[in-house]
Amino acid sequence: MSSRGPVVTVRVHPRASRARAAWKGDVLEVWVTAPPVEGAANQAVLRAVAKELGVPVSALSLRSGARGRIKTVEVTGVDVRGAVRRPSRESS
């Protein structure tokens, strides 16, 4: 059985006026301009999560929530200690 990487809970805001990401506790809130149609928002979310964590998109996989606003994203193939670059204080 393969080992799993760290998991990030993501709350998505599709069709936002601008793309951004901010941590709210242990949840990464992601605003994407893409609509939730044919996976467009999911791809935009993965790109935003990759940018926020400082990992390539190929290191991410959507474990759950493909059709919902709350998603679980797994990070694989990277050093866990370097995967998350959270700011020292939360952005509001």
Backbone as CSV, one residue per row, in Angstrom:
resi,resn,N_x,N_y,N_z,CA_x,CA_y,CA_z,C_x,C_y,C_z
1,MET,0.848,-1.183,0.000,0.000,0.000,0.000,0.888,1.239,0.000
2,SER,0.586,2.189,-0.844,1.414,3.382,-0.926,1.064,4.353,0.197
3,SER,2.074,5.091,0.635,1.827,6.062,1.692,1.199,7.311,1.085
4,ARG,0.388,7.953,1.859,-0.288,9.156,1.392,0.461,10.379,1.890
5,GLY,0.348,11.446,1.127,0.996,12.694,1.507,0.091,13.531,2.386
6,PRO,0.562,14.721,2.747,-0.260,15.612,3.563,-1.517,16.033,2.798
7,VAL,-2.550,16.358,3.544,-3.844,16.717,2.965,-4.186,18.150,3.362
8,VAL,-4.724,18.893,2.402,-5.147,20.272,2.633,-6.643,20.360,2.359
9,THR,-7.375,20.953,3.300,-8.797,21.212,3.083,-8.919,22.581,2.427
10,VAL,-9.685,22.633,1.343,-9.820,23.855,0.553,-11.291,24.216,0.445
11,ARG,-11.600,25.477,0.703,-12.963,25.988,0.488,-12.902,26.885,-0.733
12,VAL,-13.722,26.585,-1.728,-13.650,27.248,-3.026,-14.766,28.279,-3.202
13,HIS,-14.395,29.398,-3.797,-15.342,30.453,-4.161,-15.221,30.635,-5.678
14,PRO,-16.046,29.916,-6.473,-15.957,30.043,-7.934,-16.552,31.358,-8.419
15,ARG,-16.225,31.701,-9.662,-16.736,32.919,-10.312,-16.435,34.183,-9.516
16,ALA,-15.270,34.227,-8.896,-14.854,35.411,-8.138,-14.409,36.508,-9.104
17,SER,-14.417,37.740,-8.644,-13.981,38.840,-9.504,-12.479,38.813,-9.735
18,ARG,-11.725,38.237,-8.777,-10.287,38.066,-8.956,-9.836,36.820,-8.217
19,ALA,-8.783,36.219,-8.715,-8.262,35.002,-8.092,-7.353,35.370,-6.929
20,ARG,-7.510,34.635,-5.820,-6.644,34.818,-4.656,-6.796,33.633,-3.735
21,ALA,-5.926,33.548,-2.742,-5.990,32.469,-1.749,-5.604,33.042,-0.396
22,ALA,-6.214,32.531,0.661,-5.909,32.975,2.016,-6.213,31.845,2.989
23,TRP,-5.372,31.715,3.988,-5.602,30.707,5.026,-6.597,31.245,6.040
24,LYS,-7.539,30.403,6.424,-8.486,30.715,7.495,-8.412,29.529,8.445
25,GLY,-7.574,29.646,9.453,-7.299,28.506,10.325,-6.535,27.463,9.540
26,ASP,-7.024,26.237,9.548,-6.387,25.142,8.822,-6.965,24.941,7.430
27,VAL,-7.860,25.824,7.016,-8.512,25.698,5.714,-7.950,26.762,4.775
28,LEU,-7.612,26.346,3.564,-7.163,27.286,2.549,-8.378,27.727,1.748
29,GLU,-8.714,29.005,1.821,-9.830,29.545,1.040,-9.266,30.009,-0.292
30,VAL,-9.894,29.570,-1.380,-9.417,29.892,-2.718,-10.548,30.503,-3.523
31,TRP,-10.291,31.691,-4.069,-11.233,32.358,-4.954,-10.703,32.187,-6.374
32,VAL,-11.534,31.649,-7.256,-11.139,31.459,-8.649,-12.155,32.141,-9.560
33,THR,-11.669,32.632,-10.683,-12.561,33.310,-11.624,-13.314,32.325,-12.504
34,ALA,-12.841,31.107,-12.567,-13.467,30.090,-13.420,-14.820,29.659,-12.864
35,PRO,-15.767,29.351,-13.755,-17.063,28.831,-13.302,-16.937,27.341,-12.970
36,PRO,-17.827,26.830,-12.145,-17.784,25.402,-11.801,-18.406,24.536,-12.894
37,VAL,-17.832,24.593,-14.086,-18.365,23.876,-15.240,-17.253,23.050,-15.874
38,GLU,-17.524,21.772,-16.130,-16.599,20.871,-16.808,-15.196,20.862,-16.202
39,GLY,-15.101,20.989,-14.896,-13.823,20.886,-14.220,-12.946,22.123,-14.287
40,ALA,-13.439,23.206,-14.889,-12.623,24.422,-15.021,-12.231,24.984,-13.660
41,ALA,-13.168,25.044,-12.741,-12.865,25.574,-11.411,-11.903,24.650,-10.668
42,ASN,-12.074,23.339,-10.808,-11.170,22.404,-10.127,-9.735,22.579,-10.598
43,GLN,-9.534,22.757,-11.893,-8.181,22.973,-12.410,-7.605,24.279,-11.890
44,ALA,-8.432,25.324,-11.836,-7.977,26.615,-11.309,-7.641,26.500,-9.827
45,VAL,-8.414,25.722,-9.097,-8.155,25.512,-7.671,-6.811,24.812,-7.484
46,LEU,-6.564,23.764,-8.246,-5.293,23.044,-8.114,-4.111,23.959,-8.434
47,ARG,-4.245,24.812,-9.435,-3.165,25.759,-9.749,-2.941,26.733,-8.592
48,ALA,-4.027,27.221,-7.987,-3.913,28.169,-6.874,-3.309,27.503,-5.642
49,VAL,-3.716,26.272,-5.362,-3.167,25.547,-4.210,-1.675,25.288,-4.428
50,ALA,-1.307,24.883,-5.639,0.104,24.632,-5.942,0.933,25.893,-5.722
51,LYS,0.430,27.015,-6.184,1.137,28.283,-6.012,1.277,28.637,-4.531
52,GLU,0.192,28.483,-3.778,0.204,28.823,-2.350,1.163,27.932,-1.566
53,LEU,1.226,26.647,-1.923,2.080,25.704,-1.194,3.506,25.662,-1.730
54,GLY,3.719,26.230,-2.902,5.056,26.205,-3.486,5.445,24.847,-4.029
55,VAL,4.468,24.132,-4.602,4.712,22.809,-5.185,4.183,22.800,-6.614
56,PRO,4.646,21.871,-7.456,4.087,21.787,-8.803,2.665,21.222,-8.775
57,VAL,1.867,21.595,-9.741,0.491,21.090,-9.838,0.488,19.567,-9.916
58,SER,1.511,19.005,-10.540,1.594,17.547,-10.671,1.746,16.842,-9.324
59,ALA,2.097,17.579,-8.264,2.232,16.996,-6.921,0.895,16.960,-6.184
60,LEU,-0.164,17.472,-6.803,-1.471,17.554,-6.150,-2.460,16.590,-6.782
61,SER,-3.340,16.063,-5.946,-4.454,15.277,-6.459,-5.695,15.595,-5.632
62,LEU,-6.809,15.682,-6.317,-8.080,15.971,-5.670,-8.625,14.672,-5.106
63,ARG,-8.646,14.546,-3.776,-9.113,13.309,-3.146,-10.614,13.274,-2.984
64,SER,-11.225,14.430,-2.706,-12.685,14.463,-2.571,-13.175,15.880,-2.837
65,GLY,-14.455,15.979,-3.141,-15.076,17.271,-3.337,-15.063,17.789,-4.755
66,ALA,-14.938,16.913,-5.732,-14.870,17.345,-7.130,-16.088,18.167,-7.542
67,ARG,-17.234,17.898,-6.933,-18.451,18.616,-7.307,-18.944,19.559,-6.211
68,GLY,-18.128,19.795,-5.195,-18.549,20.654,-4.099,-17.583,21.799,-3.859
69,ARG,-17.937,22.658,-2.934,-17.078,23.805,-2.615,-15.994,23.450,-1.604
70,ILE,-16.202,22.403,-0.829,-15.183,21.943,0.116,-14.460,20.777,-0.537
71,LYS,-13.152,20.927,-0.687,-12.353,19.918,-1.379,-11.219,19.447,-0.481
72,THR,-10.784,18.232,-0.689,-9.620,17.692,-0.014,-8.565,17.444,-1.075
73,VAL,-7.414,18.095,-0.919,-6.325,17.985,-1.877,-5.141,17.318,-1.191
74,GLU,-4.606,16.280,-1.838,-3.449,15.563,-1.306,-2.190,16.028,-2.016
75,VAL,-1.126,16.216,-1.240,0.174,16.610,-1.784,1.059,15.375,-1.770
76,THR,1.594,14.996,-2.933,2.449,13.811,-3.014,3.763,14.147,-3.689
77,GLY,4.774,13.342,-3.387,6.051,13.457,-4.074,6.901,14.646,-3.688
78,VAL,6.583,15.292,-2.560,7.401,16.409,-2.089,7.713,16.220,-0.617
79,ASP,8.740,16.891,-0.160,9.108,16.844,1.247,8.020,17.548,2.056
80,VAL,7.449,16.855,3.021,6.348,17.403,3.819,6.757,18.706,4.495
81,ARG,7.981,18.788,4.992,8.418,20.000,5.703,8.458,21.210,4.779
82,GLY,8.690,20.996,3.489,8.761,22.112,2.557,7.483,22.345,1.784
83,ALA,6.485,21.501,2.004,5.269,21.574,1.194,4.417,22.789,1.519
84,VAL,4.301,23.140,2.771,3.388,24.202,3.145,4.177,25.442,3.563
85,ARG,3.949,26.521,2.839,4.585,27.801,3.158,3.497,28.754,3.608
86,ARG,2.968,28.527,4.796,1.893,29.363,5.293,2.464,30.649,5.857
87,PRO,1.736,31.739,5.704,2.209,32.990,6.270,2.172,32.910,7.794
88,SER,3.002,33.737,8.444,3.070,33.709,9.895,1.797,34.201,10.549
89,ARG,1.036,35.018,9.844,-0.266,35.454,10.358,-1.301,35.295,9.268
90,GLU,-2.533,35.108,9.677,-3.608,34.850,8.701,-3.968,36.104,7.952
91,SER,-4.316,35.915,6.683,-4.835,37.012,5.856,-6.345,37.003,5.968
92,SER,-6.936,38.146,5.996,-8.401,38.214,6.072,-8.977,38.713,4.805
